[in-house]
Amino acid sequence: MHLSIVIPAYNEAKYLGACLESVYAEIDRTVYVGSIEVIVVDNASTDETAEVARSFADVRVVQEERKGLTRARQAGLRAARGKIVGYVDADVRMLPGWIDRTLEEFDRNPDIVCVSGPCTYYDVSPLHAALVWMYWNLLAIPVSWFTGYMVLGGNFAARNEALHRIGGFDEEIAFFGEDTNIARRLHAVGKVRFTRRIQVAASARRFHAEGIWATAFRYVMNFFSEAILKRPVTSKYQDIR
């Protein structure tokens, strides 16, 4: 198995279908035919998330009754059979070339243990799209060069063996900072590459609900806190559905 694609999902019936459609469209495009599995982790959902997932014939549905993003990610890791485990969020649309470019990164460099990249948003205004572009290109990507690592939780892939070597995901982290935590710990065992080649389109629903500046500040604050203090500073978060 080349790749396991894991999608954590808590009450994501509204978004999951489009996500899976984009994933299977990308599987149809890839040269790695027949060696990819798709896993949806139903994370204590109370809506029709599991039913939506099962409407796609080849999806494996894994139940994780303990609500929490890192718990869902870890459940997906336990179930994954692929040498590479890719994670995308349930509100993501996988863009053309994601699978081939991701696996090419690992094939070309055996020192790489994780690859990730930025995202665009399919439901923002042109002004907000420009601000997002500036965030990634003028702040996030330069910071990733300085630290040597960065991961976007809704858009990354890692070697299965490396994830197990570091003990998987820190289930004590509720939400904010979990991606920087896994990036920092993977960086200790290999190279973590953040590249524009690996992109997805995601929903900006958190921006709409909490404000783009407040959301960006919270993510930046928790990145530096996790990178420097090895712990996030934000323990509470709001489910945006």
C-alpha positions as CSV (number, residue, x, y, z in Angstrom):
1,M,0.0,0.0,0.0
2,H,1.5,3.3,-1.1
3,L,-0.8,5.7,0.6
4,S,-3.5,5.9,3.3
5,I,-5.6,9.0,3.1
6,V,-7.2,9.7,6.6
7,I,-10.1,12.2,7.0
8,P,-11.0,12.9,10.6
9,A,-14.7,13.9,10.8
10,Y,-16.9,15.2,13.6
11,N,-20.4,16.2,12.4
12,E,-19.1,16.8,8.9
13,A,-22.1,15.4,6.8
14,K,-22.4,18.8,5.1
15,Y,-18.8,18.9,3.8
16,L,-17.6,15.3,3.7
17,G,-19.3,14.3,0.4
18,A,-17.5,17.0,-1.6
19,C,-14.2,16.2,0.1
20,L,-14.5,12.5,-0.8
21,E,-15.5,13.3,-4.3
22,S,-12.3,15.4,-4.7
23,V,-10.2,12.6,-3.2
24,Y,-11.6,10.0,-5.5
25,A,-11.2,12.3,-8.5
26,E,-7.6,12.7,-7.6
27,I,-7.2,8.9,-7.1
28,D,-8.5,8.5,-10.7
29,R,-5.8,10.8,-11.9
30,T,-2.8,9.4,-10.1
31,V,-0.2,7.0,-11.5
32,Y,-0.3,5.0,-8.2
33,V,-3.5,3.2,-9.1
34,G,-4.7,0.4,-6.8
35,S,-2.4,1.2,-4.0
36,I,-4.4,3.9,-2.1
37,E,-6.9,3.5,0.7
38,V,-9.3,6.1,2.1
39,I,-10.2,6.1,5.8
40,V,-12.8,8.3,7.4
41,V,-12.6,8.5,11.1
42,D,-16.1,9.1,12.5
43,N,-15.2,11.0,15.6
44,A,-18.3,10.7,17.8
45,S,-20.5,12.3,15.2
46,T,-24.2,12.8,16.0
47,D,-25.2,13.6,12.4
48,E,-25.0,11.5,9.2
49,T,-21.2,11.7,8.8
50,A,-20.8,7.9,8.9
51,E,-23.6,7.4,6.4
52,V,-22.1,9.9,3.9
53,A,-18.8,8.1,4.2
54,R,-20.3,4.7,3.6
55,S,-22.1,5.9,0.5
56,F,-18.6,5.8,-1.1
57,A,-18.1,2.1,-1.7
58,D,-14.3,1.9,-1.1
59,V,-14.2,4.1,2.1
60,R,-13.1,2.4,5.3
61,V,-15.0,4.0,8.2
62,V,-13.3,3.9,11.6
63,Q,-15.1,4.8,14.8
64,E,-13.4,6.9,17.5
65,E,-15.9,7.6,20.2
66,R,-13.6,9.8,22.2
67,K,-14.2,13.3,20.7
68,G,-11.0,15.2,19.8
69,L,-9.0,15.9,16.6
70,T,-5.8,14.3,17.8
71,R,-7.7,11.2,18.9
72,A,-9.2,11.0,15.5
73,R,-5.9,11.4,13.8
74,Q,-4.4,8.7,16.0
75,A,-7.3,6.3,15.3
76,G,-6.6,6.8,11.6
77,L,-2.9,6.1,12.1
78,R,-3.8,2.8,13.9
79,A,-6.0,1.8,11.0
80,A,-3.7,2.9,8.2
81,R,-1.9,0.3,6.1
82,G,0.0,2.6,3.8
83,K,3.7,3.4,4.0
84,I,2.6,7.0,3.7
85,V,-0.3,8.4,5.7
86,G,-1.9,11.6,4.4
87,Y,-4.3,13.7,6.4
88,V,-6.8,16.1,5.0
89,D,-9.7,17.7,6.8
90,A,-13.4,16.9,6.0
91,D,-14.0,20.4,4.5
92,V,-11.1,20.2,2.1
93,R,-11.1,19.8,-1.6
94,M,-8.0,17.9,-2.8
95,L,-6.5,19.7,-5.8
96,P,-5.2,18.0,-9.0
97,G,-1.7,16.6,-8.6
98,W,-1.8,16.3,-4.8
99,I,-1.2,12.5,-4.6
100,D,1.5,12.3,-7.3
101,R,3.4,15.4,-5.9
102,T,3.1,14.2,-2.4
103,L,4.5,10.7,-3.1
104,E,7.1,12.1,-5.4
105,E,8.5,14.1,-2.4
106,F,9.0,10.9,-0.5
107,D,10.4,8.9,-3.4
108,R,13.0,11.6,-4.3
109,N,14.3,12.1,-0.8
110,P,14.5,9.2,1.8
111,D,15.3,11.7,4.5
112,I,11.9,13.3,4.3
113,V,9.5,12.1,7.0
114,C,6.7,14.6,6.4
115,V,5.5,16.9,3.7
116,S,2.9,19.6,4.0
117,G,1.8,22.8,2.2
118,P,-0.5,25.8,2.3
119,C,-4.2,26.0,1.4
120,T,-6.4,28.3,-0.5
121,Y,-10.1,28.9,0.5
122,Y,-13.0,28.3,-1.9
123,D,-15.5,30.5,0.0
124,V,-13.7,33.8,0.6
125,S,-13.8,37.2,-1.0
126,P,-11.0,38.4,-3.3
127,L,-9.7,40.6,-0.5
128,H,-9.5,37.8,2.0
129,A,-7.9,35.6,-0.7
130,A,-5.2,38.2,-1.1
131,L,-4.6,38.3,2.7
132,V,-4.3,34.6,2.8
133,W,-1.8,34.7,0.0
134,M,0.3,37.2,1.9
135,Y,0.0,35.2,5.1
136,W,1.5,32.1,3.5
137,N,4.1,33.7,1.3
138,L,5.3,36.6,3.5
139,L,5.0,35.0,6.9
140,A,4.4,31.3,7.1
141,I,6.7,30.0,4.4
142,P,9.7,32.2,5.5
143,V,9.1,31.0,9.1
144,S,9.2,27.4,8.0
145,W,12.6,28.0,6.5
146,F,13.8,29.4,9.8
147,T,12.4,26.7,12.1
148,G,13.0,23.9,9.6
149,Y,9.5,22.6,10.0
150,M,5.8,23.5,9.5
151,V,2.7,21.4,9.0
152,L,-0.8,22.4,8.1
153,G,-3.1,19.9,9.9
154,G,-5.6,19.7,7.1
155,N,-3.0,19.1,4.5
156,F,0.0,16.9,5.2
157,A,1.4,13.4,4.8
158,A,4.0,11.5,6.8
159,R,5.8,8.2,6.8
160,N,3.8,5.6,8.7
161,E,7.0,4.3,10.4
162,A,8.1,7.8,11.5
163,L,4.7,8.6,13.0
164,H,4.9,5.4,15.0
165,R,8.5,6.0,16.0
166,I,7.5,9.3,17.7
167,G,4.5,7.7,19.4
168,G,1.9,9.2,17.1
169,F,-0.2,12.2,18.0
170,D,-0.3,14.0,21.3
171,E,-3.9,13.3,22.4
172,E,-3.6,15.8,25.3
173,I,-3.8,18.6,22.7
174,A,-7.3,19.5,22.0
175,F,-7.0,21.5,18.7
176,F,-4.8,24.5,18.4
177,G,-1.1,23.7,18.1
178,E,-1.6,20.0,17.3
179,D,-0.1,20.4,13.8
180,T,3.0,22.3,15.0
181,N,3.4,19.6,17.7
182,I,3.5,16.8,15.2
183,A,5.8,18.8,12.9
184,R,8.3,19.6,15.7
185,R,8.4,16.0,16.8
186,L,8.8,14.6,13.3
187,H,11.5,17.1,12.7
188,A,13.5,15.3,15.4
189,V,13.6,12.1,13.4
190,G,13.9,13.4,9.8
191,K,13.2,16.2,7.4
192,V,9.9,18.0,7.4
193,R,9.2,19.8,4.1
194,F,6.7,22.6,3.6
195,T,6.1,23.3,0.0
196,R,3.7,25.2,-2.3
197,R,3.6,22.1,-4.5
198,I,1.3,20.4,-2.0
199,Q,-1.9,22.4,-1.7
200,V,-5.6,21.9,-1.0
201,A,-8.7,24.2,-1.0
202,A,-10.5,24.5,2.3
203,S,-13.5,26.2,3.7
204,A,-13.0,29.5,5.5
205,R,-15.8,28.8,7.9
206,R,-13.7,29.5,11.0
207,F,-12.7,32.9,9.5
208,H,-16.4,33.7,8.9
209,A,-17.4,32.7,12.4
210,E,-14.5,34.1,14.4
211,G,-12.9,36.7,12.2
212,I,-9.9,36.4,9.9
213,W,-7.6,38.5,12.1
214,A,-8.5,36.7,15.4
215,T,-8.2,33.3,13.8
216,A,-4.8,34.1,12.2
217,F,-3.5,35.5,15.5
218,R,-4.6,32.4,17.4
219,Y,-2.9,30.1,14.9
220,V,0.4,32.2,14.9
221,M,0.4,32.4,18.7
222,N,0.1,28.7,19.1
223,F,2.7,27.9,16.5
224,F,5.3,29.9,18.3
225,S,4.2,28.7,21.7
226,E,4.5,25.1,20.6
227,A,7.8,25.7,18.8
228,I,9.4,27.5,21.7
229,L,7.7,26.3,24.8
230,K,6.7,22.9,23.4
231,R,3.1,23.4,24.3
232,P,0.1,25.3,22.9
233,V,-1.3,28.3,24.8
234,T,-4.9,27.8,23.7
235,S,-6.7,24.9,25.3
236,K,-10.3,25.9,24.3
237,Y,-11.7,25.9,20.8
238,Q,-15.1,26.2,19.1
239,D,-16.5,23.6,16.7
240,I,-17.5,25.5,13.6
241,R,-20.1,23.5,11.6
